């Protein structure tokens, strides 16, 4: 007997009792702490050397860089300053423990940063390992943590900082250590490069105050563009047994590499279910390779019948892995596997991460649950379906209307209106932007990278070719950029510049009936759509932090917004349901953010479905209960005992 059916008796009873372990997300999901940065600044005796240009000492260059950072950093950023080598003379007792937290981590305190750095006098040794260990304790939150180490030489004290950086990374801390070498020799560069590699960061050289300022600003901006996970805590289960019930909202869980999570979702009769999943990859995952793909499926928890299944695409580079699923009445939603799922009041949701390799331990998983009421009238009369074969032209470039700084995640993406914006990304960065899209409208996006003169700083930064990617996501973060001539999502940018663009299908309720193209099926309701822009990290470049690659982002809404369908209330739909979860009409819920990923063809979906275990199963008799409700459950289970040839959730033997 399969594990699924071995546990179905207990599960059925729990479903009939409306499952006491229900979790309901708050209207505004709890958000993990914002990214934090600690600048670790070398103030050892060698920083008094006057070789930083224009008669400046190395310490003068460092002071200028930190002052400029304090001036340009947004008010909402959280930053601290730690120094070493400025409190005790070289080789004096205590010189190898000489490190001080000058400015505690918190909202940027410009006066404190400039005052503290101005007071520094270089004098001591270089206890880098000790300073890194101390910096790891300076953070106050639970979000992404970054250290930027600025040093002009090798360590002169134990412990060895390279093993220290590796130790911190191995502890599972969401920590990144970037290193800037100021006028270093080859031996020092090797040590500092080792620290960056071990700390999931990047190393860059600086030879004067200007280069140090640019490198520090670039590294700081990278740290504040980290992905901040968001959601109400929940713990999915590796099998269907004991799966928690989740209602509409956004949840935060973890998922093991090549693991599977299960959840139960109450679904009132006639409603559709929109689910999105986002797996945030561990620090250093952006160094190369793909992260596998997601298979998401829904089941009838009483029979084991699979209802809907969708496969998400791979994530290459620094982007999260995302997937989405649409579950609804079989006469409305394309891609269903079993019409017998119609009317199921509680569905079992399965999130299955098929990893292409090992990427460490558990990874954060954002789970987004949205429900949508039934509509009045026949589906064909609600909205016209989009033409899957129509080609949508690219936007024409226009003069920028302003600047914008994209965020590092979906939840905090800046909300744009139609127009052209200037931004900049460093190699290895992904940036997010949001825009509201209404019924009948299309989202058109274009990203343009400028030309650069031969031998210029930008030309050197780009190298021979730099890979860039553009993706568009619906309100549950499903990739909805059409294939073919309506989208150019990848570009190799060089000194000649380059452009990426995409135009979605018009938002139409009837799009959900599409059976072949998931990117059209998921443009089936309005709300907050997302643009994701990525500049891939080079595999060999050692100066990726040396500058920002400018980009112009143009967004527009094509077509007039229409009224959309007429939603029915839950009470208007016949057929009782055990669900107690209130419904959320899609037209009134653009706030809960969503997912994305490249959709796959039906053949791939069927192959994935075939790969799932299937077999015969029968329920063991249930002992006679003492409550009327348990008797009802018993009757249902006994009737189900004769059902055979049932498929079961992936990964259950």
C-alpha positions in Angstrom: 0.0 0.0 0.0 1.4 3.4 -0.9 2.3 6.0 1.8 -0.4 8.3 0.4 -3.2 5.8 0.9 -1.7 4.5 4.1 -2.3 7.9 5.6 -5.5 8.8 3.7 -7.8 7.6 6.6 -6.3 10.2 9.0 -6.2 12.8 6.2 -9.9 12.2 5.3 -11.0 12.6 8.9 -9.0 15.8 9.2 -10.6 17.2 6.0 -14.1 16.4 7.2 -13.3 18.2 10.5 -12.1 21.2 8.5 -8.5 20.6 9.7 -7.6 22.3 13.0 -4.1 23.2 11.7 -5.4 25.9 9.3 -3.0 28.7 8.7 -4.3 32.0 7.4 -1.9 34.7 6.1 -2.3 38.2 7.3 -3.6 40.8 4.9 -0.1 42.3 4.9 2.3 39.3 5.1 5.0 39.6 7.7 8.3 40.6 6.0 11.7 39.4 7.0 14.3 42.0 7.9 15.7 44.2 5.2 19.3 43.6 3.9 22.1 44.9 6.1 25.6 45.9 5.4 28.7 46.2 7.5 31.7 48.0 6.0 34.9 46.6 7.5 37.6 49.3 7.0 41.4 48.8 7.2 43.0 51.5 9.5 46.3 49.7 9.9 49.7 51.6 9.7 50.1 50.9 6.0 47.0 53.0 5.3 49.2 56.1 6.0 51.1 55.6 2.7 50.7 58.7 0.4 50.2 56.8 -2.9 46.5 57.1 -3.5 46.7 60.0 -6.0 46.8 63.7 -5.7 49.1 63.4 -2.6 46.3 61.6 -0.7 47.0 58.8 1.8 45.3 55.5 1.5 43.3 56.5 4.6 42.2 59.7 2.9 40.9 57.7 0.0 39.0 55.4 2.3 37.5 58.3 4.2 36.3 59.9 1.0 34.8 56.6 -0.2 32.9 56.1 3.1 31.7 59.7 3.2 30.4 59.5 -0.4 28.7 56.3 0.5 27.0 57.9 3.5 25.8 60.8 1.3 24.4 58.7 -1.5 22.9 55.8 0.5 19.0 55.9 0.6 17.5 56.7 4.0 15.9 53.2 4.3 19.2 51.3 4.0 20.7 49.6 7.1 24.4 50.0 7.4 27.2 49.8 10.0 30.9 50.6 10.1 33.6 48.4 11.7 37.3 49.3 11.7 40.6 47.5 12.6 44.1 48.7 13.3 43.3 52.2 14.6 43.2 51.6 18.4 46.5 49.9 19.3 50.0 50.4 17.9 51.5 47.7 15.6 52.9 44.7 17.6 51.8 46.1 20.9 49.8 43.9 23.3 46.2 43.6 22.0 47.0 44.7 18.4 45.7 41.4 17.0 42.4 41.9 18.7 42.1 45.6 17.7 38.7 45.9 16.0 35.9 48.3 16.9 32.3 48.7 15.8 32.3 52.4 15.1 28.7 52.7 13.9 26.1 50.0 14.9 24.0 48.5 12.1 20.8 50.5 11.6 19.1 53.0 9.3 21.9 55.0 7.7 23.3 57.6 10.1 25.2 59.9 7.8 26.6 62.1 10.6 27.9 59.2 12.6 29.5 57.6 9.5 31.3 60.7 8.5 32.3 61.7 12.0 33.6 58.3 12.9 35.6 57.8 9.7 37.1 61.4 10.0 38.5 60.5 13.4 40.5 57.5 12.2 44.3 57.5 12.4 46.1 54.5 10.9 48.6 52.9 13.3 48.2 49.2 14.0 48.3 45.7 12.6 45.9 43.9 10.2 43.7 41.4 12.1 41.3 40.7 9.2 40.1 37.3 10.5 39.3 38.8 13.9 37.4 41.7 12.3 35.3 39.3 10.1 34.3 37.1 13.0 33.2 40.3 14.9 31.4 41.7 11.9 29.3 38.5 11.6 27.9 39.3 15.1 27.1 43.0 14.2 23.9 42.2 12.2 20.6 42.8 13.9 18.1 41.3 11.5 17.4 38.0 9.8 17.5 39.2 6.2 20.4 39.1 3.7 23.7 40.2 5.3 26.7 41.7 3.5 30.2 42.6 4.5 32.4 44.8 2.4 36.0 44.5 3.4 38.4 47.3 2.4 42.1 46.4 2.9 45.4 47.5 1.5 47.4 44.3 2.4 47.7 40.9 3.8 46.6 39.9 7.3 49.4 40.2 10.0 47.5 38.3 12.7 45.8 35.0 13.3 43.2 33.6 12.6 43.6 33.2 8.8 40.7 35.2 7.3 40.1 32.8 4.4 39.1 29.8 6.6 37.1 32.3 8.7 35.1 33.4 5.6 34.5 29.7 4.7 33.4 29.0 8.2 30.9 31.8 8.2 29.5 30.6 4.8 29.3 27.0 6.0 27.2 28.0 9.0 24.3 28.6 6.8 24.3 32.3 7.5 22.8 34.3 4.6 26.1 36.2 4.4 28.1 37.6 1.5 31.6 39.0 1.8 32.8 41.3 -0.9 36.4 42.5 -0.8 38.1 45.6 -2.2 41.9 45.6 -2.4 43.4 49.1 -2.3 46.8 49.3 -4.0 47.6 45.7 -3.1 50.5 43.6 -4.4 50.0 40.1 -5.9 50.5 38.2 -2.6 47.8 40.3 -0.8 45.5 40.1 -3.8 45.6 36.3 -3.6 44.6 36.3 0.1 41.8 38.9 -0.4 40.5 37.0 -3.5 40.4 33.8 -1.3 38.3 35.6 1.3 35.8 36.8 -1.3 35.6 33.4 -2.9 35.1 31.6 0.4 32.5 34.2 1.5 30.3 33.9 -1.7 31.4 37.4 -2.7 33.5 39.1 -5.3 36.9 40.8 -5.3 37.9 44.0 -7.0 41.0 46.2 -7.2 41.1 49.9 -6.6 44.2 52.1 -7.2 43.0 55.5 -6.0 40.2 57.4 -4.2 37.9 57.5 -7.3 38.1 53.8 -8.0 37.6 53.0 -4.3 34.6 55.2 -4.1 33.0 53.5 -7.2 33.8 50.0 -5.9 32.4 50.7 -2.4 29.2 52.3 -3.8 28.7 49.4 -6.3 29.3 46.7 -3.7 26.9 48.5 -1.2 24.2 48.8 -3.8 24.5 45.1 -4.6 24.0 44.2 -1.0 20.8 46.3 -0.8 19.5 44.6 -3.9 19.5 41.2 -2.3 16.3 39.1 -2.4 14.3 39.6 0.8 11.9 36.8 1.5 8.3 37.7 2.6 5.4 35.7 4.1 3.6 34.3 7.1 5.6 31.3 8.4 4.3 27.8 7.5 5.8 24.3 7.4 4.8 22.1 4.5 5.2 18.4 4.8 7.2 16.0 2.7 4.2 13.8 2.2 0.4 14.4 2.3 0.2 13.3 5.9 -0.2 16.2 8.3 -0.1 18.9 5.5 -1.1 22.3 6.9 -4.1 24.1 5.5 -3.3 27.6 3.9 -5.8 30.2 2.9 -5.3 33.2 0.5 -2.1 35.1 1.3 1.7 34.8 1.1 3.6 32.3 3.1 7.3 31.6 3.9 8.6 28.1 4.1 11.7 26.2 3.3 12.2 23.4 0.8 15.2 20.9 0.6 17.1 20.5 -2.6 15.2 18.0 -4.8 12.5 18.0 -2.1 8.7 18.1 -2.1 6.3 20.1 0.1 2.6 19.5 0.6 -0.2 21.9 1.7 -4.0 21.7 1.8 -6.2 24.6 0.4 -9.9 25.0 1.1 -11.7 26.0 -2.1 -15.3 27.1 -2.1 -17.5 25.7 -4.9 -17.0 27.3 -8.3 -13.8 29.1 -7.3 -10.5 29.0 -9.1 -7.1 28.7 -7.3 -4.0 30.6 -8.4 -0.8 29.4 -6.7 2.8 30.7 -7.1 6.0 29.4 -5.6 9.4 31.1 -5.5 12.6 29.4 -4.4 15.3 31.8 -3.4 18.7 30.3 -4.1 21.5 30.3 -1.6 24.3 32.9 -1.6 26.8 32.0 -4.3 24.3 30.1 -6.4 24.6 32.8 -9.0 28.1 31.7 -9.8 26.8 29.4 -12.6 24.6 26.5 -13.5 20.8 26.0 -13.4 18.7 25.3 -10.4 16.5 22.5 -11.9 12.7 23.1 -12.3 9.5 23.1 -10.3 6.5 20.7 -10.8 3.4 21.9 -9.1 0.2 19.8 -8.9 -3.1 19.6 -7.1 -4.9 16.5 -6.0 -8.1 15.3 -4.5 -6.8 14.4 -1.0 -9.5 11.7 -0.6 -9.0 9.8 -3.8 -5.5 10.7 -4.8 -6.6 11.9 -8.3 -4.3 14.5 -9.8 -6.3 17.5 -10.9 -3.8 19.9 -12.5 -0.1 19.9 -13.1 2.3 22.6 -14.4 6.0 22.6 -14.8 8.1 25.7 -14.1 11.2 26.6 -16.0 14.9 26.6 -14.9 16.6 29.6 -13.3 20.1 30.4 -14.6 22.4 32.7 -12.7 21.2 34.8 -9.8 17.4 34.6 -10.5 15.1 32.8 -8.1 13.3 29.6 -9.3 9.6 30.2 -9.8 6.5 28.3 -10.8 2.8 28.7 -10.8 -0.4 26.7 -11.1 -4.0 27.5 -12.0 -6.7 25.1 -10.7 -10.3 25.5 -11.5 -13.5 24.0 -13.1 -12.4 21.7 -15.9 -14.8 23.4 -18.4 -13.0 26.7 -17.8 -9.3 26.0 -17.1 -7.1 24.3 -19.7 -4.6 21.7 -18.8 -6.7 19.7 -16.4 -6.0 16.0 -15.9 -9.1 14.7 -14.2 -12.6 16.2 -14.5 -13.5 14.3 -11.4 -11.8 17.0 -9.4 -14.6 19.5 -10.1 -16.4 20.4 -6.9 -13.6 19.2 -4.5 -13.8 21.4 -1.5 -10.3 20.9 -0.3 -7.3 20.3 -2.6 -3.9 18.9 -1.8 -1.1 21.1 -3.3 2.3 19.7 -4.1 5.4 21.7 -4.8 8.2 19.5 -6.2 11.7 20.9 -6.7 13.6 18.8 -9.3 17.1 20.1 -8.8 19.8 19.8 -11.4 22.5 19.5 -8.7 23.4 20.1 -5.1 23.0 23.7 -3.9 23.3 23.3 -0.1 20.6 22.6 2.4 17.1 24.0 2.7 16.2 27.0 0.7 13.6 29.7 1.4 10.3 29.1 -0.4 7.7 31.8 -0.9 4.2 30.4 -1.4 1.5 32.6 -2.8 -2.2 31.5 -2.6 -5.0 33.4 -4.3 -8.6 32.4 -5.0 -11.0 33.8 -7.5 -14.8 33.7 -7.5 -16.9 32.1 -10.3 -18.3 34.3 -13.0 -21.9 34.7 -14.1 -22.7 33.6 -17.6 -21.1 31.1 -20.0 -17.3 31.2 -20.2 -17.3 32.0 -23.9 -19.4 35.1 -23.3 -17.2 36.6 -20.5 -14.2 38.0 -22.5 -12.8 37.3 -25.9 -9.9 34.9 -25.9 -6.5 36.3 -27.1 -5.2 35.2 -30.5 -2.3 32.9 -29.7 -0.8 33.4 -33.1 -0.8 37.2 -33.2 2.6 38.8 -33.2 3.0 41.8 -30.9 5.6 44.4 -32.0 8.3 45.8 -29.7 8.0 49.2 -28.2 10.0 52.0 -29.8 12.6 53.6 -27.6 11.7 57.0 -26.2 13.4 59.7 -24.1 13.6 58.7 -20.4 11.1 60.4 -18.1 13.1 59.8 -14.9 15.3 57.4 -13.0 14.4 54.4 -10.9 16.2 51.9 -8.7 14.7 48.5 -9.1 14.5 46.3 -6.0 16.0 42.9 -5.3 12.7 41.0 -5.0 9.1 40.9 -6.1 7.6 42.3 -2.9 9.4 45.6 -2.8 9.5 46.3 -6.6 8.9 50.0 -7.3 5.5 50.6 -8.9 5.9 52.2 -12.3 3.5 54.0 -14.6 4.0 54.0 -18.4 7.2 55.8 -19.4 10.9 55.4 -19.8 13.3 55.1 -16.8 17.1 55.0 -16.3 18.6 52.5 -14.0 21.9 50.6 -13.7 22.9 47.0 -12.8 26.1 45.3 -12.0 27.1 41.9 -13.2 25.3 39.2 -11.2 22.4 41.4 -10.3 18.7 41.0 -10.8 16.3 43.9 -10.5 12.4 43.9 -10.2 9.8 46.5 -11.2 6.0 46.4 -10.9 3.1 47.8 -13.0 -0.7 47.6 -12.7 -2.3 45.9 -15.7 -6.1 46.0 -16.2 -8.6 43.8 -18.1 -8.1 44.0 -21.8 -4.6 45.5 -21.5 -1.2 44.3 -22.6 2.0 45.0 -20.8 4.8 46.0 -23.2 8.4 46.2 -21.9 11.7 47.2 -23.5 15.2 47.3 -22.0 18.0 49.1 -23.9 21.7 49.0 -23.1 23.8 51.8 -24.7 26.7 51.6 -27.1 30.2 52.2 -25.6 33.3 53.6 -27.2 36.1 51.1 -27.9 38.4 50.9 -24.8 36.0 53.0 -22.6 35.3 52.0 -19.0 31.9 50.6 -20.0 33.5 48.7 -22.9 36.0 47.1 -20.5 33.2 46.3 -18.0 31.1 44.6 -20.6 33.9 42.5 -21.9 33.5 40.5 -25.1 29.8 39.8 -24.4 27.6 40.2 -21.3 24.4 38.1 -21.1 21.2 39.9 -20.2 17.7 38.6 -19.6 14.2 40.1 -19.4 11.2 38.4 -18.0 7.5 39.4 -17.4 5.5 37.8 -14.6 1.8 37.8 -13.7 0.3 38.5 -10.2 1.4 35.1 -9.0 4.8 35.4 -10.6 4.2 33.2 -13.6 6.3 34.0 -16.6 3.9 35.2 -19.3 6.2 36.5 -22.0 5.0 35.0 -25.3 7.4 32.8 -27.3 8.4 33.6 -30.8 8.3 37.0 -32.5 6.5 38.7 -29.6 9.4 38.5 -27.3 13.2 38.8 -27.3 14.1 37.8 -23.7 17.8 37.3 -24.0 20.6 39.5 -25.5 24.4 39.4 -25.6 25.4 43.0 -24.9 28.7 44.3 -26.0 30.1 47.7 -27.1 27.4 47.9 -29.7 24.7 47.9 -27.0 21.6 45.7 -27.1 17.9 45.5 -26.6 15.4 43.1 -25.0 11.7 43.4 -25.2 8.4 41.6 -24.6 4.7 42.2 -25.0 2.1 40.0 -23.2 -1.2 38.8 -24.5 -4.2 41.0 -23.6 -5.6 40.2 -20.1 -8.7 38.2 -20.7 -10.7 35.9 -18.4 -11.1 33.3 -21.2 -7.4 33.0 -21.6 -7.5 30.4 -18.8 -9.0 27.9 -21.2 -5.9 27.8 -23.4 -4.6 24.2 -23.4 -1.3 24.6 -25.3 0.5 27.8 -24.2 0.7 28.3 -20.4 2.1 31.9 -20.9 -1.3 32.8 -22.4 -3.4 30.7 -19.9 -1.9 32.8 -17.0 -2.8 36.2 -18.5 -6.3 35.6 -17.3 -6.8 38.3 -14.7 -5.6 41.9 -13.9 -3.4 43.0 -11.0 0.3 43.7 -10.3 2.5 42.4 -13.0 6.3 42.3 -12.7 9.4 42.9 -14.9 12.6 41.1 -14.0 15.9 42.3 -15.6 19.1 40.4 -15.1 22.7 41.0 -16.0 24.5 37.7 -15.8 27.8 37.3 -13.9 30.9 36.5 -16.0 32.5 33.2 -15.3 36.1 34.6 -15.2 35.9 38.4 -14.6 37.6 39.6 -11.5 36.4 43.2 -11.6 32.6 42.7 -11.7 32.1 45.3 -8.9 34.1 48.0 -10.7 31.1 49.7 -12.2 27.4 49.8 -13.1 26.0 48.9 -16.6 23.4 51.6 -17.5 20.1 50.5 -18.9 16.9 52.3 -20.0 13.7 50.5 -19.1 10.5 51.5 -21.1 7.1 50.2 -20.0 3.7 50.8 -21.6 0.1 49.6 -21.4 -1.5 48.8 -24.7 -5.3 49.0 -25.2 -8.1 50.5 -23.2 -9.0 49.0 -19.8 -12.3 47.1 -20.0 -14.9 46.3 -17.3 -14.0 42.6 -17.0 -16.3 39.7 -16.0 -19.2 39.8 -13.5 -18.2 37.8 -10.5 -20.7 35.7 -8.6 -20.6 35.5 -4.8 -19.9 32.2 -3.1 -23.4 31.9 -1.9 -24.7 32.0 -5.4 -22.9 28.8 -6.3 -24.8 25.6 -5.6 -23.1 22.5 -4.0 -22.0 22.6 -0.4 -18.4 22.8 0.7 -16.6 22.0 3.9 -14.4 25.1 3.4 -14.5 27.9 5.9 -12.0 30.1 3.9 -13.4 33.4 2.7 -13.0 34.0 -1.1 -10.9 36.8 -2.7 -12.1 38.0 -6.1 -9.2 38.5 -8.4 -10.5 41.9 -9.4 -10.0 43.1 -5.8 -6.7 41.6 -4.8 -3.7 43.0 -6.7 -1.7 43.4 -3.5 -0.5 39.9 -2.8 2.6 39.4 -4.9 3.2 36.4 -7.2 5.6 34.1 -9.2 7.2 33.3 -12.5 9.2 31.0 -14.7 9.4 29.9 -18.3 6.5 27.7 -19.2 6.8 24.3 -20.9 5.0 22.6 -23.7 2.2 20.1 -23.0 4.4 17.2 -24.0 6.8 18.1 -21.3 4.0 18.4 -18.8 2.7 15.0 -19.8 6.2 13.6 -19.4 6.5 15.0 -16.0 3.1 13.6 -15.1 4.1 10.2 -16.4 7.2 10.4 -14.2 5.1 10.7 -11.1 4.3 7.5 -9.3 0.9 5.8 -10.0 -0.6 2.6 -8.9 -3.4 0.8 -7.2 -4.5 1.7 -3.7 -7.3 0.7 -1.3 -8.3 2.1 2.0 -8.3 0.0 5.1 -11.6 0.0 6.9 -12.1 2.7 9.4 -13.1 1.8 13.0 -16.6 2.8 14.0 -16.5 6.4 15.4 -18.6 7.8 18.2 -19.5 11.1 16.5 -22.0 11.5 13.6 -19.4 13.4 11.6 -16.9 10.6 11.8 -19.6 8.2 10.7 -20.2 10.3 7.6 -16.4 10.2 6.9 -16.4 6.4 7.4 -19.2 6.0 4.8 -17.2 8.0 2.3 -14.1 6.1 2.9 -15.7 2.7 2.6 -17.3 3.8 -0.7 -13.9 4.9 -1.8 -12.3 1.6 -0.9 -13.5 0.0 -4.2 -11.9 2.7 -6.3 -8.7 1.6 -8.1 -6.2 2.9 -10.5 -5.6 6.1 -8.7 -2.6 8.3 -9.2 -0.8 9.8 -6.2 1.4 12.8 -5.4 4.9 12.8 -6.7 7.6 11.2 -4.6 5.3 8.9 -2.6 5.9 5.2 -2.9 
